[in-house]
C-alpha cells in the first residue's frame, strides 16, 4: 500500500492548531467589526494576469512562486492560485463598481494563500493570512489607523513585543529619480551582484532592495535611501503618518531600507516584527499604500492601503514565546476546547438518554458533549475531567423523577437538578463562574 502524506510545504491543521487558527479569525473579525471593515471573500484562484499585472512580473512571487493551474479543457484563460489577497480584492472593487459606494471602502478577509516557495520554519506553500484593505482614501490618517489595527491584532492574539517598521517609497513623481540613483549604484557594484539580480537590474532596480539573496544584504546596506529622494508631497505625507502614529501611541521605527516588493505600492510601507528580530524572513506581516493598483486593474485612479498578516507566523511566535495560555487569543482557544458539560450515565448502554440531554443543553446555547462509549461511569467521569469540562451531568435512577445529578468537576460538589431547569442552571453557573452553586 502507498504511504500518502500532505504535499511538501503544506501541513494538516490538527484540532488544536485548527482551534487556534479559528481563534485568530475571531480576534480579527471582532477587531475589523469595531473598526468598520466589512468581510469579503474572493476566489482562491484568479486569472494569472491579475497577479502578473497587480504584483508585477519582475518579482519572485510571479517569476518563481506562482502556483499556475494547468487547464483540463481548451479554455483560453490561464489561472493561478492566489499568492496574496490584495490584487483579487482590487479586481473585485473594479468588477463590481465599488467606486460608487461610500469611500473609503473598508474590506477584510481571512484565508489560505499559495506560493511555490522553499519550505522553512513558519513559511509554507499553503499559508493563512488576515488581510485588511481601505480603498478610496488618499490621506495619512487611514495609513495610521490600519497600522494601529495591525498592532492591536497582535496584542489581542497574545504576541508580545511587536514593533512596527515604517518607510516611504515615494510615488510616480519622485521614484524615477531615485531609481536612476539606485541603478547607478548597482551598476557600480555589478560584479558583486548575483546573476539573477544583475538580470533584474535592467528591468526594475527597486526589486534588488527586496531580494531574498543573502549576498545582497551588505550591498543593499550601502545603497541610496529613498527617504533622501522624496518629493515634498511624499515627505509631507510620511511626516503626517508618523505624527498620527505618535498621537495614537503606536511605537514605530523608520527603516529606510524597507520597501514593499510589489509594483502597486506607493508612499507608506510598513512591516511588523518581534522586537530584536530583523530581516525579511522574520517579518510577521506587512503592507503599504497602493495608489496605482486599481488603475492597473482597469479602474479609475483610486488610492488604497492595506496589510496582510501571516497567521502561521503568529502561531510560531506564540509557541516560541510560551504564550499558549496567555493573551486574549490564547485564552479563547483554551476555552473553545472545553465543554461546559459532559453528559454521562450510570447505565453504559443508555446512549439515547445521554444524547437527548446533550442535545437539550446545546439548544440552550451551551457546549455539551455526550459520552457515547459503552464504558463504566468512572471511566466516563475521567474522560469528562480530561476534556476540561466544567460539569458532568450524571444520568441515574433520579432520571425517572425528571432529575439528574450535576457535578462540579472543579469544586468536587454535586447536587440534584430538574431536567427541565438543567440548561438554565448550567448556563447561569457557567456565566457567573460559580460552578454548581445554586445562587
C-alpha atoms as one frame of an Amber mdcrd trajectory, in Angstrom:
protein
   0.000   0.000   0.000   1.334   3.507  -0.798   2.096   5.918   2.046   0.237
   9.167   1.451   1.415  12.408   3.012   0.493  16.053   2.808   2.308  17.762
  -0.097   5.746  19.156   0.661   5.490  22.630   2.110   1.951  22.123   3.425
   0.624  20.809   6.707  -2.524  19.494   8.295  -4.046  21.732  10.934  -4.965
  19.160  13.557  -7.758  20.018  16.011  -5.611  22.006  18.446  -3.967  24.019
  15.667  -7.269  24.456  13.843  -8.878  25.761  17.048  -6.029  28.253  17.420
  -6.461  29.500  13.843 -10.209  29.819  14.330  -9.500  31.937  17.372  -7.129
  34.161  15.404 -10.026  34.608  12.987 -12.372  35.515  15.865  -9.936  38.127
  17.134  -9.549  39.508  13.603 -13.294  39.585  12.923 -14.007  41.305  16.229
 -11.361  43.950  15.546 -12.450  44.655  11.995 -16.084  44.901  13.099 -15.060
  47.528  15.640 -13.038  49.429  13.056 -15.784  49.357  10.433 -14.276  46.864
   7.960 -16.655  44.569   6.081 -15.918  40.953   5.118 -15.247  39.962   1.531
 -14.435  36.559   0.020 -12.720  36.270  -3.349 -11.831  33.056  -5.243  -8.660
  31.243  -4.205  -7.699  31.272  -7.894  -7.839  34.095 -10.397  -6.766  34.825
 -13.939  -2.968  34.689 -13.781  -2.893  38.167 -15.317  -4.490  39.580 -12.166
  -1.304  38.734 -10.263   1.090  39.387 -13.130  -0.324  42.867 -13.599  -1.004
  43.709  -9.967   2.053  42.159  -8.317   4.471  42.650 -11.197   6.118  40.154
 -13.495   9.599  41.113 -12.223   9.031  39.633  -8.765   9.891  36.378  -7.066
   6.173  35.933  -6.399   5.329  35.833 -10.115   8.610  34.589 -11.571   9.220
  31.696  -9.166   6.411  31.251  -6.641   3.114  31.486  -8.525   1.089  28.258
  -8.484  -0.217  28.133 -12.032  -3.168  25.866 -12.825  -2.922  23.702 -15.935
  -6.335  23.809 -17.668  -8.032  20.490 -18.450 -10.090  21.985 -21.267  -9.484
  24.344 -24.157 -10.195  27.433 -22.025  -8.072  30.313 -23.270  -7.604  31.877
 -19.809  -4.624  30.986 -17.648  -5.340  30.588 -13.940  -3.216  30.750 -10.795
  -3.777  30.211  -7.077  -3.708  33.478  -5.178  -0.323  34.277  -3.578  -1.838
  37.258  -1.738  -5.342  38.732  -1.497  -4.929  42.405  -2.436  -4.859  42.004
  -6.215  -8.038  39.889  -6.154  -9.827  42.388  -3.915  -8.796  45.215  -6.241
 -10.171  43.221  -9.177 -13.458  42.777  -7.277 -13.558  46.514  -6.464 -13.392
  47.334 -10.175 -15.614  44.499 -11.401 -18.473  45.273  -9.008 -18.371  49.056
  -9.314 -17.406  49.725  -5.708 -16.254  53.207  -6.757 -19.946  54.192  -6.387
 -20.012  53.073  -2.751 -19.248  55.485   0.087 -15.470  55.878   0.168 -13.243
  54.556   1.532 -14.455  51.003   1.055 -13.122  49.076   4.060 -12.756  45.342
   3.388 -11.253  42.369   5.206 -10.694  38.692   4.509  -9.017  35.695   6.118
  -7.982  32.609   4.211  -5.344  30.444   2.575  -2.771  31.814   0.126  -0.376
  29.796  -2.031   3.240  30.287  -3.050   5.612  27.799  -4.563   8.261  28.834
  -2.047  11.127  26.960  -0.438   9.605  25.461   2.737  11.148  26.561   6.031
  10.090  27.340   9.587   6.963  29.487   9.522   6.862  29.594   5.701   4.535
  27.195   3.896   3.351  26.750   0.344  -0.190  26.994   1.646  -0.392  29.613
   4.369  -3.056  31.715   6.069  -3.356  35.474   6.078  -5.508  38.059   7.814
  -5.956  40.884   5.332  -7.356  44.407   5.620  -7.847  46.895   2.767  -9.129
  50.502   2.711  -9.737  51.736  -0.843 -10.596  55.329  -1.703  -8.831  57.487
   0.919  -5.515  59.174  -0.002  -4.828  60.702   3.412  -2.210  59.743   6.006
  -4.767  59.169   8.791  -6.095  55.954   7.230  -2.491  54.708   6.960  -2.031
  55.215  10.695  -5.384  53.613  11.514  -4.504  50.457   9.597  -1.048  50.211
  11.191  -2.594  50.649  14.649  -5.177  47.957  13.839  -2.347  45.566  12.992
  -0.525  46.210  16.262  -3.759  45.709  18.200  -4.375  42.381  16.465  -1.007
  41.061  17.613  -1.631  42.288  21.157  -5.074  40.690  21.361  -3.767  37.461
  19.825  -1.203  37.298  22.647   2.034  38.113  20.788   4.424  40.128  22.959
   6.973  42.720  21.882   5.779  43.525  18.352   7.342  46.621  16.787   6.474
  48.493  13.614   8.986  49.465  10.936   7.811  52.195   8.560   9.147  53.868
   5.452   8.007  55.828   2.417   8.851  54.527  -1.044   7.738  57.657  -2.882
   5.411  57.872  -5.844   5.456  58.362  -9.598   6.682  61.934  -9.154   9.843
  61.204  -7.188  10.599  57.498  -7.510  12.017  57.692 -11.064  14.861  59.941
  -9.860  15.536  57.538  -7.034  15.545  54.572  -9.391  18.142  56.324 -11.515
  20.363  56.839  -8.471  19.814  53.248  -7.383  20.608  51.953 -10.862  23.871
  53.889 -10.962  24.826  52.473  -7.565  24.142  48.861  -8.554  25.930  49.324
 -11.863  28.997  50.387  -9.895  28.989  47.136  -7.903  27.839  44.993 -10.802
  30.476  42.284 -10.401  29.351  41.632  -6.830  25.708  41.180  -7.794  24.326
  37.628  -8.042  23.474  36.670 -11.625  19.701  36.776 -11.033  19.933  40.284
  -9.585  22.088  41.549 -12.486  19.356  40.349 -14.841  16.706  42.154 -12.799
  18.673  45.390 -12.662  17.793  46.283 -16.229  14.079  45.842 -15.563  13.478
  47.291 -12.096  16.282  48.290  -9.724  13.868  48.548  -6.803  13.424  44.778
  -6.914  17.020  44.334  -5.770  16.264  46.022  -2.447  13.593  43.366  -1.904
  15.913  40.464  -2.750  15.982  37.340  -0.599  19.560  36.506  -1.632  21.854
  36.750   1.446  24.639  38.106  -0.769  22.548  41.251  -1.274  22.439  42.189
   2.421  25.778  44.100   2.586  25.253  45.526  -0.895  21.820  46.880  -0.056
  23.023  48.278   3.261  25.152  50.813   1.347  22.544  51.599  -1.315  20.988
  55.083  -1.652  17.970  55.637   0.586  14.575  56.510  -0.839  13.909  58.890
   2.044  16.684  61.119   0.689  14.902  61.401  -2.664  11.249  62.019  -1.698
   9.325  64.885  -3.255   7.690  67.447  -0.976   4.253  65.802  -1.198   5.594
  62.356  -0.224   7.718  63.833   2.573   4.692  65.649   3.971   2.550  62.522
   3.751   5.161  60.422   5.543   5.611  63.042   8.274   1.834  63.132   8.785
   1.630  59.334   9.026   4.279  59.372  11.749   2.533  62.216  13.586  -0.729
  60.250  13.581   1.050  57.134  14.866   2.591  59.141  17.687  -0.814  60.609
  18.546  -2.238  57.063  18.701   0.613  55.881  20.913   1.959  53.411  18.341
   5.741  52.959  18.751   7.459  52.737  15.396  10.883  52.967  13.827  11.808
  54.388  10.439  13.657  51.777   8.390  14.973  53.470   5.260  15.798  50.157
   3.573  12.244  48.845   3.863  10.433  48.522   0.544   7.422  46.542  -0.499
   8.425  44.451  -3.473   5.160  44.627  -5.401   4.572  47.014  -8.287   1.423
  48.587  -6.920   2.911  50.053  -3.720   3.446  53.809  -3.268   4.406  56.001
  -0.314   3.746  54.308   3.035   5.285  50.868   3.592   5.372  49.032   6.914
   6.209  45.689   8.465   5.662  44.069  11.858   8.456  42.274  13.716   9.038
  40.823  17.140  11.490  43.211  18.805  15.094  42.141  18.357  14.487  40.326
  15.095  15.006  41.657  11.611  15.232  40.518   8.029  12.560  39.609   5.517
  12.285  36.019   6.759  11.430  37.237  10.269   8.585  39.588   9.346   5.226
  38.712  10.917   3.357  40.672   8.283   3.272  43.957   6.494   1.601  46.168
   3.985   1.501  49.569   2.424  -0.187  52.070   0.188  -1.048  51.058  -3.389
  -2.413  54.131  -5.117  -1.742  52.681  -8.583  -3.337  49.233  -8.273  -6.983
  49.986  -9.065  -5.959  51.720 -12.286  -3.828  48.689 -13.227  -6.967  46.571
 -12.829  -8.846  48.742 -15.325 -10.468  51.154 -12.900 -10.120  54.873 -12.397
  -7.090  56.117 -10.392  -8.024  55.296  -6.807  -5.880  55.341  -3.663  -5.703
  52.348  -1.352  -3.794  50.878   1.573  -3.819  47.531   3.345  -1.888  44.783
   5.074  -1.521  41.011   5.122  -0.588  39.346   8.420   0.636  35.748   8.369
  -1.254  33.606  10.879   1.246  30.736  10.617   3.900  33.151  11.848   1.683
  34.235  14.737   1.274  30.616  15.845   5.032  30.028  15.586   5.878  33.106
  17.669   3.303  32.206  20.323   4.936  28.793  20.639   8.389  30.363  20.888
   7.212  32.839  23.500   5.489  30.127  25.511   2.290  32.165  25.356  -0.214
  29.414  24.670  -2.046  30.170  27.917  -1.617  33.954  27.862  -3.269  36.728
  25.917  -6.874  37.151  24.863  -6.464  34.938  21.818  -4.854  32.032  23.647
  -7.428  32.166  26.442 -10.256  31.987  23.935  -8.663  28.991  22.195  -8.355
  27.217  25.530 -11.976  27.976  26.379 -13.147  26.820  22.956 -11.685  23.367
  23.568 -13.504  22.871  26.878 -17.148  21.788  27.015 -19.426  23.399  29.557
 -20.788  19.968  30.402 -20.292  16.306  29.549 -23.316  14.032  29.873 -22.518
  10.632  31.404 -24.670   7.753  32.608 -24.619   5.033  35.246 -26.038   2.758
  32.542 -23.329   2.249  29.865 -25.999   1.143  27.379 -28.126   4.299  27.717
 -26.693   6.253  24.815 -30.148   7.573  23.850 -30.638   9.308  27.212 -27.170
  10.883  27.143 -27.637  12.142  23.593 -31.066  13.611  24.387 -29.761  15.574
  27.371 -26.694  16.810  25.476 -28.949  17.973  22.641 -31.124  19.820  25.181
 -28.052  21.606  26.568 -26.812  22.541  23.095 -30.223  24.001  22.272 -29.730
  26.237  25.317 -26.540  27.608  23.773 -24.113  25.518  25.831 -21.110  23.493
  24.694 -22.021  19.934  25.611 -20.618  16.525  24.770 -22.394  13.218  25.249
 -20.102  10.372  26.279 -21.416   7.669  23.976 -18.884   4.995  24.849 -20.080
   1.710  26.344 -17.907   2.043  29.449 -18.431   2.321  33.159 -19.415   5.585
  34.835 -15.978   6.052  36.415 -14.279   5.978  33.026 -16.835   8.423  31.626
 -16.134  10.823  34.503 -12.390  10.539  33.952 -12.831  11.438  30.289 -15.005
  14.440  31.211 -12.282  15.699  33.540  -9.615  15.238  30.856 -11.762  17.306
  28.475 -11.601  20.154  30.995 -15.400  20.256  31.329 -16.935  22.477  33.988
 -19.657  19.986  34.800 -20.658  16.380  34.450 -24.374  15.695  34.082 -24.938
  12.227  35.561 -27.959  10.221  34.457 -29.078   7.669  37.019 -32.123   6.400
  38.877 -33.191  10.007  39.554 -33.943  10.406  35.852 -37.243   8.571  36.376
 -38.327  11.519  38.555 -37.163  14.081  35.973 -33.898  14.852  37.757 -30.172
  14.408  37.164 -27.051  14.825  39.244 -24.982  17.908  38.332 -21.393  17.533
  39.441 -18.999  20.466  39.549 -15.741  18.869  38.403 -13.689  21.818  39.619
 -15.129  22.149  43.110 -15.990  18.477  43.633 -19.566  19.294  44.671 -22.732
  17.619  43.431 -26.459  18.338  43.594 -29.783  17.303  42.097 -31.202  19.449
  39.295 -34.525  19.131  37.498 -34.053  18.166  33.844 -36.410  20.968  32.847
 -34.119  23.506  34.553 -30.800  21.944  33.546 -29.922  24.310  30.666 -30.736
  27.394  32.709 -28.843  26.127  35.781 -25.701  25.172  33.870 -25.819  28.368
  31.803 -26.136  30.557  34.882 -23.286  28.778  36.642 -21.001  28.985  33.617
 -21.778  32.659  33.108 -21.137  33.530  36.740 -18.206  31.103  37.074 -19.897
  29.703  40.159 -19.559  26.075  39.064 -22.656  24.474  40.512 -23.591  26.964
  43.220 -27.360  27.207  43.162 -27.020  31.003  43.811
